[in-house]
């Protein structure tokens, strides 16, 4: 990463070609689904969780979320279950409550009752999550990120 411009405007540039060449095949395959789930472009749909955190979780545990590759093609329940596990990991990045990652409501209770958690940083309730995750379930079908479309891993 580098800087351009003055200190005043603090613009940065990212060498995308270097970033793409450093990504594994599985990250390239699930990135469009992760992009849709985490809130596309610059606005995050998950309170307090930015793009950098999302990418770190994905990079550290991409194999755990390989099911996200089929997010637009799998049945709805499978897609939502995998999405829930990913969002649970985002809210519990240290895996302190990993046993609750399958049930987002249990994770919310664990986080709410822990002494080091803020109530504004709780994951959405299962009912709310299921209603908002239905749209990203289909979003990857309609196109991938242009940078990744020509990545060599995607064209064997």
FENDA-V251405 format. One record per pair of residues at least 4 apart in sequence whose C-alpha atoms are under 7 Angstrom apart, sorted by the first residue. I is the first residue (numbers start at 1). J is the second residue. If there is no record, write none. Layout:
i = [I | I]
j = [J | J]
This chain:
i = [1 | 1 | 1 | 2 | 2 | 2 | 3 | 3 | 3 | 4 | 4 | 5 | 5 | 5 | 6 | 15 | 16 | 17 | 18 | 19 | 23 | 23 | 24 | 25 | 25 | 26 | 26 | 26 | 27 | 27 | 28 | 29 | 30 | 30 | 30 | 30 | 31 | 32 | 32 | 32 | 32 | 33 | 33 | 33 | 33 | 33 | 34 | 35 | 35 | 36 | 36 | 36 | 37 | 37 | 38 | 38 | 38 | 39 | 39 | 39 | 40 | 44 | 44 | 47 | 48 | 49 | 50 | 51 | 52 | 53 | 54 | 54 | 55 | 56 | 57 | 57 | 58 | 62 | 65 | 65 | 67 | 67 | 68 | 70 | 71 | 71 | 72 | 72 | 72 | 72 | 72 | 74 | 74 | 75 | 76 | 77 | 78 | 79 | 79 | 80 | 80 | 80 | 81 | 82 | 83 | 84 | 84 | 84 | 85 | 85 | 85 | 86 | 87 | 88 | 88 | 88 | 89 | 89 | 89 | 91 | 92 | 92 | 97 | 100 | 100 | 100 | 101 | 103 | 104 | 104 | 104 | 105 | 105 | 105 | 106 | 107 | 108 | 108 | 108 | 109 | 110 | 111 | 111 | 112 | 112 | 124 | 124 | 125 | 126 | 127 | 128 | 129 | 130 | 133 | 135 | 140 | 144 | 144 | 145]
j = [13 | 14 | 15 | 12 | 13 | 14 | 11 | 12 | 13 | 11 | 12 | 9 | 10 | 11 | 10 | 19 | 20 | 21 | 22 | 23 | 27 | 28 | 28 | 29 | 153 | 30 | 62 | 66 | 31 | 62 | 148 | 69 | 34 | 66 | 68 | 69 | 35 | 36 | 140 | 144 | 145 | 37 | 68 | 69 | 71 | 140 | 38 | 39 | 40 | 40 | 136 | 139 | 133 | 136 | 44 | 45 | 46 | 43 | 44 | 45 | 44 | 49 | 50 | 121 | 121 | 53 | 54 | 55 | 56 | 57 | 58 | 90 | 59 | 60 | 61 | 90 | 62 | 66 | 82 | 86 | 71 | 82 | 82 | 74 | 79 | 137 | 137 | 138 | 139 | 140 | 141 | 78 | 79 | 79 | 80 | 81 | 82 | 83 | 137 | 84 | 130 | 133 | 85 | 86 | 87 | 88 | 102 | 104 | 89 | 101 | 102 | 90 | 91 | 92 | 101 | 104 | 93 | 95 | 101 | 123 | 96 | 97 | 107 | 104 | 106 | 107 | 107 | 107 | 108 | 125 | 126 | 109 | 125 | 126 | 110 | 111 | 112 | 122 | 123 | 113 | 114 | 117 | 122 | 117 | 119 | 128 | 129 | 129 | 130 | 131 | 132 | 133 | 134 | 137 | 139 | 144 | 148 | 149 | 149]
